[in-house]
Amino acid sequence: MNILLPIKREYTGKIFSGEKRYEFRKQKPSLSVERVFIYECHPSKNIVGFFSINRILSGSPEEIWKKCKHSSGIEKEDYFAYCNGKDRIYAFEIAEAFQFICPINPLEIIPDFKPPQHFVYLDSSINTKNIKEEGGY
């Protein structure tokens, strides 16, 4: 299964450069995820690439920070502001990341697209192979 995840531009660059090896989330997909397609929020509003996941860690914000801080790509204050009192946080450990040469407008592949708040599963009718081919990497 593939998902589409909204990520701020400041963090997408760090994912593609390898500086950010963990993507933090307040929710975990209930289904097994093969690829995470990246919807870059303002200003591009495009699908800019994808990454595969080694594993998903879970724990208290403090536990996750302790395990992931050196490859988090985020400042401690910003991380804990994001956690905002949550008891459990998830860290997607990024295996490989691929940036598209040509970002893709999501409306071209998802006609009724609305930017996701947390993440959305990509419908099986969406040909993710075409996303790779159209975007190039």
Beta strands, then each sheet from edge to edge (+ up, - down):
strand 1: 2-7
strand 2: 22-25
strand 3: 35-40
strand 4: 46-59
strand 5: 89-104
strand 6: 120-121
sheet 1: 2+ 5- 4+ 3- 1- 6+
end
